[in-house]
Amino acid sequence: MARSNTNPHPLRTWRKSRGLILATVAEAAKVTPTFLSEIEKGNKQPSLATADRIVQATVKLDKAGDGVSLDAFVRREAAE
């Protein structure tokens, strides 16, 4: 089921707040922009290993080194 616009995925919130495009995050995480978009929409659920790669990419891309936490990412996917 797709996620509603009123409750966006933490990855999308993080990415938009930093002005990053899907392709940038996807390249850093070694996934396709399409797959990343489907995760943000709630249409796909990544494996734990892929979720970890995405989270690590957000940490590397974040100038403050914060990124999206794996806990927030996994809890979000589990609530779907």
N, C-alpha and C positions, 0 to 999 in steps of 0.2 A: 504494500500500500504506500502511496506517495505521501510524503510529509507535507503538512499544511504550511502555507507561507507565514502564518502567525507564529510558527515554532520551528525556525530554521535549524539545520544541522550545525553543530558547533564549528565544524570545519568551514562551512560557508561563512558563518559570522566572522570567524578569525580571518579568513582569506579576504573578504570584502573590507574589513576594517583596516587592512594593510595595503589595500589597493592592488592586490595580486590577481592575476588571471589564472584560470584553470590550468592552462598549458604550463605555466611556470611551476606550480605546485606538482602537477602530474609528472613533469620531467624530473623534478627533484626526488619524487617518490617512486619513479620507475613504473608508472602506470599510465594508461591512456587518459587524455582529457575527458573522453566520453565516459569511461568507467568512473572517474572521479565525480563527474557531473551526476551520474546515476546514484552514487553513494550520497551525495549532497541532497538529492531529491528523495532519498529513501527507497529507491527502486532496487538497489543492489546492496548486499552486505559483504564486505570484504572478509577474507580469512583474518585470523588474529595476526598472522605474520605480515599480511599486507597492511592491515590497520596500523601495526607498529611502524612499518616503513613510512606510511603517510605521516604519522605523528612525528617521527624523527625528521622528516623533511620539513615539517612546519617549524620545528625547533631550529634547524639550520637556516631557514629563510627568515626567521624573526630576528630582527636586529637586537631586540632585548633578550633573545634566547628563551622566550616563554613558550611559544607554539601552543598547540592543542594537546591537552593531556590525554593519554591513552584511556584513563579512567572515564573522562567525559565522553570520549569517542565510543568506547565499549558500552557504557551505560546507555548512551543514546541509541545504539543499535539494538540493545536488548529490549528497550522500551517499545520498539516498533511492533 
